[in-house]
Amino acid sequence: MDITWQMVLIVAAGGFLAAFVDAVVGGGGLIAVPALLAAGLPPHLALGTNKLAGTMSSLTSTLAFLRSGHIDLRLTGKLVPLTAVGAVSGTVLLQLVPSDWLRPLVVVMLIGVTVYTLFRRDWGKIGTFRALTRRSGIAMAAAALLLGGYDGFFGPGTGSFLIFAFLLLGMDFVKAAGNAKLLNFTSNLFSLAAFVVLGSVAYGIGLIMGAAMVLGSLAGSRVAIKQGARYVRPLFIGVSALLIARQIWLLAAG
């Protein structure tokens, strides 16, 4: 594929904006995938290429949260293998089964997450999590496996669902975002590996978008860490609302 300056501008601008948002609350695919489609990539290549750029972005923001002490490696590190297995399984399943049937369920789940967060105004301002219990450990293991599979198979809202899971565990918004980002990086990385094996990655345009997304991730994660819950919470609600609107629009268009 020949890369033009117009394509570079579209994917660079779209990538930076997508990563700025995604670094904090996820939902970057809401911007990145349409940017890749607008640049002229067919859908199967756009999804794989987005995983390449998204992996570069999520690695950057994960390292930023890790350096700031907002990732609990003893807890979340145990969930990484489950997320990896889920992501590869979901990507392979995507090649066999159309994913559009998931859209109505995702809309309902996103609405539930957003409404719950809206009505719990003080939720996520102060962390109350101390340690996993047997029950919460099983629940988080299931969430890591299923959301890893969901990210590989479909994707929209993965970051929001992961943050919600860590909020339910009792973390504040910034720690929830940091721990969610580690699992999101894992699902991106292993899903990307599956896309590479399947030959569904445009490396040239993906690396260009990835470079822009690295810059966006650095900016977004620094703002989130500095501003805390007062910034992350409204952005979380806003991105979730946009994801809901887009999924409803796609349902209506289909």
N, C-alpha and C positions, 0 to 999 in steps of 0.2 A: 504493500500500500504506500503510495506517495504521500508524504506529509507536507501540507501547505502551511503558510504563515497564518492563514485564517483558522485552520484546525488547531494550530499551536495556541493561538490567542483564546479560542473557545475552551479548550481543555485546561489551560493554565488558570484562567480566571475562574472557571467552574470548579476546578480542583482546589484552589486556595479557599474559596468560600465554603465548599463542602467539608474540607478538613477542619476549618475553624470551628464549625458547628459540631462536626463529628467527634472532635477531640474531647468535647465536654459531655454531650448527651447522645451521641450517635445520630443516625438519620442522614449521614452524608451522601448515601446513595440516592437520596431524594433529588440531589443536585448533580452528583457526578455521573450517574447513568444517562440522564437526559442530555448532559453536555457531550458525552461520548457519542450518543446517537445523533446529536446535532452536528458533530464533526464528521459524520458519515460512516460510522462503524455499524455493521449489522448487529442485531440483538445478541446473538450468541457470543460474538467477539466483545461486545460492550460489557457484558456481564463478567467475562473472564479478565478483561483488561481493567475493569473497575476493581477487581480483587487484587491485581498487582499493585495499582496505585494505592488502594485502601490498606494493603499490608504495609507499605512504606509509611503511610500516614499513621496508622495505629501503633506501629513500632515506636515512632517518634513521640507520640503523646503518652504511650505507656512508660517510656523511659523518663519523661518529664515528671509524671505522677510518682514514679518509683523513687526518683532522686529527692522529691519533696516529702517522702515518707507517707504517701497516701495510698499505698498498696500493702495489704497484709499477705505477704508471700507464703507464710505458714498455712494460711487458710486457703487462699485462692490458688496457690501452686498445686494443691492436691486436686483441684477441679480441672486443671489444664488438660490432663490426658483424656478426660471424659469429653471435654469440648472438642478436642482434636478428632476423636473417634466419630462424634456426631457430625462434625463439619464434612469430613471425607464421605461419610455415608450419605449425607444430604445432597452433596454435589453429584455423586454417582447416581442417586435416585432421580435427580433432576433430568438426567439424560434419558430416563425411561418413562417418567410420568410427568404430564403437564402440571405446573404449579398453580395455575390460576384458580383452582378450586379452593385454595387456602385463603383467598382474598377476603371473602365475607367474614370468616372466623377472625382474621387479623384485625379487621375494622372493629369488631365487637370487643376484642381484647384491648386494643389501643384506647377505645372509648372508656372502658373500665379503668384502665391505668390512669388516664388523664383525669377523669372525674374523681377518683379516689384521692389523687394527689391534690386536686383543687380544694376539696373539702377538708383535708387535713393540713391546715395552714402552717402549723409549726413543725410538720413532719420533715425530718432530714436536717433541721437546724443544729441539733445536738445529737451526737452519736451515743447510743445506749448499748451497743453490742459489746459483749465481753468474751464469750467463747461459744462454740457450736455445741448444741445438745444432740442427742441421738436423732431426735425428730427433725431438727433444723438441718443437720448434716445430710440426712437422706433427701430432704427437700431440695437443698442446694445442689447435691449430686445429680438429681433428676433434672433440675433446671439447667445445669451446665451441659448435660448430654443432649437434652431436647432442644435448647436454644442454639447449641452448636450445629445440630442437624437442621434446624430451621434456617440458620444463616446460610448454610451451604445449599439448601434447597430453594429458598425463597428470598429471605433477607430483610425486607423493609421493617424497621422498628426493632431490630435485634438489640441495638444499644439501649433503647428505652426499656425493653423488657429486662435486660440484664441489670440496669440500674435499679429498676423497680424491685427485683429479687433481692439485691443487697440492701435496699431501703427497708424492706420487710424484715430483714435480718437485724436491723437496728443501727445501721451505719448512717452517718450524716451524708449529705448530698455529694460533697467533694470526695470523700472516701468511697462512696458507692460508685461514683463516676470512675475513679482510679482503678478499683478492682474489676469493674465491668470492662474497662478498656483492655486489661490484660487478657481476659477471656475472649474479647472481641478480636484482639490481635491474633490469638491462637486460632480462632475459627477462620479468620481471613487467610492466615498462612497455610493451613492445611487444605482449605477449600481451593486456594490458589494452586497448590501442588496438584490437586486433582484436575483443575482446568488446564494446567500445563501438559499433563499426560494426555488429556483429551484434545490438545492442539487448539484451544480456544482463547489464546492470549495474543494481542497485538503489542509486541514489546516496545516498539519505537514510541508510539503515542502513549503507551502506559507509563513508560519511564518519564516522559515529559510531564504528564499529569501528576505522577508520583512526586517529582521534584517540587512542583507547586504545592502539593498536599503536605509535604514535609514542612514547608514554611507556614502553611495555614495551621498545621497541628501545633507547632511551636507557639504561635501567637495565641491560639485558642486555649491551650492547656495552661499557659502562663496567666492569662486573664482569669480563668476559672480558679486556679490555685490562689491567686491574689484576692479575688473578690468574694470567694466562698459561696455559701448557699444562697445569698441574696441575688447572685447572678445566675447560678446553675438552675435553681428551681424554676424561675419564669422561662428560661430558655428550654428546659425540659418540657414544660407544658406547651410552649409555643411550637416546638418541633413535633411533639406528639399530635397536636392539632393539625399541623400541615400534613403529616403522614396520613391521618384519618381522612382529610379532605382529598388527598391524591388517590387513596385507595377507593374511596367512594366514586370519584370521577372516573377512574378506570373501570369500575364495576358498571357505571352507567353507560360508558362508551362501548363496553363489550356487549 
